[in-house]
Amino acid sequence: MGLLDWLFGKQGTSSEERRAPQSQDELWSISENGNPMMTYRNRRITVFAGNDGWKFCVAKITADNDPYFSEVYASEAAAKYEALAWMNGSPSLHQSFQEQRRENRASKWEECILATETLANDLQAALADHSLNVTALRKIEAKIAPNVKRFSWQITQYYRDGVSDELIHKAEGLEKRFQALALVVDTRIAEAKSRPRKKT
C-alpha cells in the first residue's frame, strides 16, 4: 500500500493495514524550477510559493493549456496535502487564505443583515406615528435610501461569500421591505406637503 492510500483511505482496508510505508516527502521530487513535484494518476502536481503562501498546480504530463491552479495555503505542507486531497476527491483539512477571507466576510455580512433587520423594525415603528411632518419624514427617508441601493449588489456578494441560505432569504425579504418603506415615505411626504399650513 502507498502513502496516498494511507492518507485518504482505501475501501476494504483494515486499520492495521493503514500504515504509511514511507514518508510523504519521499513521494515528492524537485522540479527543474526547484519546486516540489509529483507524478500521480497521469498528472503532474507541482507545489510552489506565491502570493505570500503556497499553491499547487495540477497539469497533464504532456502539454496542458488548461492546468488547475489552487488557492493559496499557509504552508508548503498544507498545499501538498490539499493537492493530493483534490486529486482523490477527499475532504480538505486546511483552509486557503481565500476561504478564510470569505468566511470572515460572511460573518460580517451576517451581522450586517441582522442589524439591518433591526433598523427596518425601528423605521417601521417610527412611521406608525401619522403626525410626522416633512422634516421628520425626510430623516427617515435618508435612512431608507442607502439600504434600497445597496441590496441590489450585496445579495450577489452574499452568495459568493457563503452566507447561510436562511440569512440570504432574510436579506431578500429586507430588500422588498425597504422598497415598500420607501414608497410609504414618498407617499407620506407628498401628503404632508399637500396639507394646508396652519395659520399662526
N, C-alpha and C positions, 0 to 999 in steps of 0.2 A: 504493500500500500504506500502511496506517495503522500507528501505533506499536504497537497491540495485536498485530498480526501479527508485527511485528518482535520484540516482547518474547517471544512464546510460540511463534513459528514457524508456518509455513503449508505444508501439503503441496504439493510441486511448485515451491517457490521455490528459486532459487539463492542461494549465499552473497553474490553481488554485489547481489542484489535486497533482501537482508535488511538494509537500512539504514534507520534511523529518519528519516522525513521531517520530523519536528517533535519538539520536546522533550516529555517526559512531562507537564511542568507545563501545557503548552498544552491538554492534554486535560481538565484539571480546571478547574472554575469554583468559585465560592464560593456556598454555600447562604445562605438567608435568616438562618440562625443563625451564619453566619461560618465554616462548616466546608467543607473541600474536598469537592466532589461531582462526579459524572459520570453521564450517562445512557448506558447501554450495554445492548444486547440487550433493550430494553423493560424495563430495570430501572434503578433509581436507586441508585447507590453513593455512600455518604457515609462519610467518614473523620473521626473525632472523637477528642478527648483524653478519657481516662477510666481510672480505676484505675491511676494513675501510669504510663500508657503511652498507646498509640494503638490504637483498634479501628476496624473497618469494619462498616457495615450495608448489606445488600442488600435492597431492597424493590421491590414493584411501583410503577410510576409513579402509578397511581391508588391508592385506599385499599387498604392492606395490613394485615390484622390479625395476620399471622404473618411479620414480617420476619426475616431471618437476621442475627444478631449474632456477630461473630468473637470469638476470644480476644484477649488484649492483647499488642501488639507493642511493641518498644523505641522505635521511631521512627515518625514520620509517613510517611516514605518506605517503610519496611518494610510498614506497613499498606496503603499504596496498591498496592504490588507484589502483596501477598498477596490483596488484593481482586480484582485482575484475574486472578491465577493461579486463584483459586477459581472465578471466572466461566468461565474457559476450561478448567477441569479439568487445569491444568498443575501440575508439581511445585512444591512450596514451597521457597523459598530461605531463609526466615527462621523461626526457632523462636519461638513465642509464649512469654510468661512461664510459662504453664501447662505447656507442653510441656517447658520447661527444668526446672520443678519435678518433673514426672512422671519425667523422665529421671534426675534426682538421686535421687528416691525409689527408682526401680527399681534403681539402682546399690547403694543402701544395703540394699534387700531382698535382693539377690543375695548381698551379703556376709553378711547375717544367715542366709540359708539354708545357706550353706557352713559357717558357724560352728556352726549347729545340727546339721548332719550330723556334725561333729567331736565335739560333745557327746554325740550318740546313740551314737557308736562308743565313747567313753570310758565311758559309763554301762553299756553292754552288756558291756564288758570287766570292769568292776568287779563286775557281777552274776555273772560266771563263778566268783567266789570263793563257794563254798557254805557257808563258815564264818561269813559275816557275821551279826552279831547285830542285834537290832531297832533299836538306835541307829544303826548304820551304814546299815541299810536305809531308815530314816526320812530320813537325809540325802540318799540317792539319790532317794527319793520326792519330796523338796522341790525337786529339780532337774527332775524329770519333769513334775510337775503344771502349772506355768505354761505349758509348751510344748504340753501337751494342750489347754489352754483357748484359747491364742492362735491356733492354726492355723485354728480354725473361721471367724474373721473375716479373718485375714491373707491367706489364699489368695484370697479375693474381691478384696482390695486389690491383690494381685499382678497380677491380670488388668487392673484399672483403670490401674495404673501402667506397664504394658508390660513386665513381667518376661518373660524368654525362656520359650518353651514347655518347653524342656528343664529349666529350673530349677523351673518350676511343677510339672512332673511329679515332680521330685525332692522338692519340698515336700509334695506329696500322699502320696508314699511315706513321708516322715518323719512325717507326721501318723499314719498307721497304725502306724508303728514305735513311736512314743511311746505310743500307746494300748496296744500289746502289752506294752511295757516296764512300763507302769502296772499291768497285770494281773499280770505276773510278780512285781513288788514286793509287791503286795497279797497274793498267794499266799504269798510267802516270809515276809512279816511274820506272817501267820496261822499258818504252820507253826512259825516261831520262837517264837511265844507259846505254842503248844500243847506244846512240848517241856518236859519236867520240868526244873526248875532243878537244877544240880549242887549236891550238898551240900558245904558247906565244913567 
